[in-house]
Amino acid sequence: MIDRTGWTFEYVEHHMDLHRYAALQRQWRRSPPLQQMVQAYLGIESPEEREPLKPANESAAIAEFIANFAAAGGTVH
C-alpha cells in the first residue's frame, strides 16, 4: 500500500484500519493504480493477485494481515 499511495508507514499506522484497507483493495480491483497498469501494458509480470476476501475465510485473512502488519513494525490495537 505504501508504494501505491505514497503514504508513510506512520500515516498508515495512524489513519488506516481494516475497513479502509478493504475499501482500497476493492477500488484498486476496479481501477488499478497507474504502476500496475503500466506493468501490464509492458508485459512485466507482477506477483499473483490474491483472491478477494470471502466471508468463509475473512477471519483467517484478517489474522494474516495483522500478523504481517505487526511483523513489519506496525502496532495493532
Order of alpha helices (4+ residues) and beta strands (2+ residues): alpha-alpha-alpha-alpha-alpha
